[in-house]
Amino acid sequence: MKPVLMFTLNACPYCQRALSMVEELKENNPEYRKIQITIIDEGRQPEIADKYDYFYVPTYYVDGVKVHEGAATLDMIKKVLDTAME
């Protein structure tokens, strides 16, 4: 199982929706609960966010590799979590 970094902004409506979708996916698939997901708010933790190459949030890195950037659907987030499970 690979760790996931999720970059967000507190005021971003797409980020809030993405966080809700992650919780929904965990609820429906208990295996996803085993994935270590670290959420970085770029407004509160710019020293970490500045080390990564992205422009839009939410952005997901799996094991250090960017796998999704920008507004996401439930299917897109599921693909991120499935990638972490590989």
N, C-alpha and C positions, 0 to 999 in steps of 0.2 A: 504494500500500500504506500502511495506517494503522498507527501504533504501538499496542501493547497494554500496559496496566498491569495487572498481576495482584497483588492484595493477598492475603497469606497470613498465617498464624501457624505458627511452627515446630511446635508441639505439636498442630496441628489434623489429624486423620486425613483429613478431607475434602480438605484442601489437599494433603496428600501424594499422595492418590489422583489429584487433579486434575493435579498436576505430572507424574505418571506417564502420564496420559492425553494430555497435551500432547505428551510425548515419543513416545508411540505414534502419534499423528496425524502428527507430523513424519516419523517413520519410514515411514509408509505413503503420505505425500504430500509429496515433496520441495519443492513450492512453499511449503508452510507454513514451511519453514526460513528463508525470506526475511523473514518477519515479525519485526520488532523487538519482543520481549517483555521488558519490564522487570518483575522480580519484587520486590515490596516486602513485607518482613516487618514487619507493623505493630508487633511487639514490639521490633524492633531499629531501626526507622525511624519512630517516632511523629510526628516533625516533618513527614514527608511524608504519612503516613496521615491525620493530623488535618485535612488540607486537602480531603479527599474525604468525600462523604456516603454512607456505607454502614454496615450493622450486622453483617453476617455475612461470613465468608470461606469459600471463596475468592470474591473479587469481581473482575470484569473490566471495565476501561474501554477502549474503542476510540476513539482520537483524542479523548480527553477526555469521552466519553459512556459512562455506565454501561450495559452490555449484559447483565450477568448478576451475580447476587448469591446466595451460598449454595451448598450442596451441588450438584454438577453431575454429569451423565451424559456419556458420550462424545459423544452427539449434541449436547448443549448446548455443549460446548467446541468442537466442530466448527463450530457456528453462530457462535461468537465469532471463530474464525479466518477463517471465510468472510466475516464482516463486515469484518474487517481487510483482506481481499484486494480488497474492492470499490473 
